[in-house]
Amino acid sequence: MATRNIPVIPGVNHPDVLAEAEARDEKLADEQFYEDMRKQPAQLTHEQYWEIEARFRKDAGGPDGAGPWRRSALASLTRSMQQLMDSVAGDIEAARALAYLSVQTDAYVKQLESLVEMLKTASLRIEIALCVREDMQTLLEVARTTLPDGSEARSH
């Protein structure tokens, strides 16, 4: 790739002037982002929060939630593919059960993906809120290495 030699015009396109202008533009963009974030309303109503909580509590345990489907899907991973194939090859009831398991597992995965996206948004919003503090980085580092009770956090 050929390099073009552009003459430096003092006070106009000198690298220092361009760097200062770029830094100014970046600072203005950061300030605009901060202002836009400050104006952002709550992302969920209290009712929506409680609906989501209730759905995941139900899913975690009860027989009418996703718990049994999740446990069955995970249990299927303890079988080899040959075992799974053999279990459905000559047994229509086993095949139906695994078909339902597949469909229910896909639906549960979609729910979990939705929850993951909400939690990512929550984490980002919380971190942006911490930007108002000069000790933000210290607070985050302490949070990464210790639990709220002061004990050492295990790494994930």
C-alpha positions, 0 to 999 in steps of 0.5 A: 500500500502506497503512503501519501505524503501530506504536507503538514500545515502548522496549526491545522493538520499538525499531528499534535493539533489533530490529536488534541482535536481527536481528544476533544471530540472523544471527551465530548462524545463521552460526556454526551454518552454520560448525559444520555445514560443519566436520562435513561428511565428504569428498564423494568417496572416493579411488576415486570421484575416480580413476574420474571422472578416468579417465573424463574423461581417456578422454573427452578423447582416445581414440577410445572416449571422448567426444572424437570426439563432442565434436569432431564436434558442434563441427564441426557448428557450422561448418555452416549449418543449410541445409548440415546439412539438405541433408546429411541430406535425401537420405542415410540414412547421414548422417541416422543419423550425425547422429542418433547424434551428437545422442544422444551429444552429449546424453549428454556434456553430462549428464556435463559438467553433473555435473562442473560441479556437482561443481566448484562444490561443490569451489569453495564448500567450498574458499572456506568452508575459507578462512574460518578465515583472517583474510586470506581476502579478500586471498588470494582477490583475489591468486588472482584477479589472479595465477597461482601462479607470480606472473605476471598472470592473464588475465581470463576 
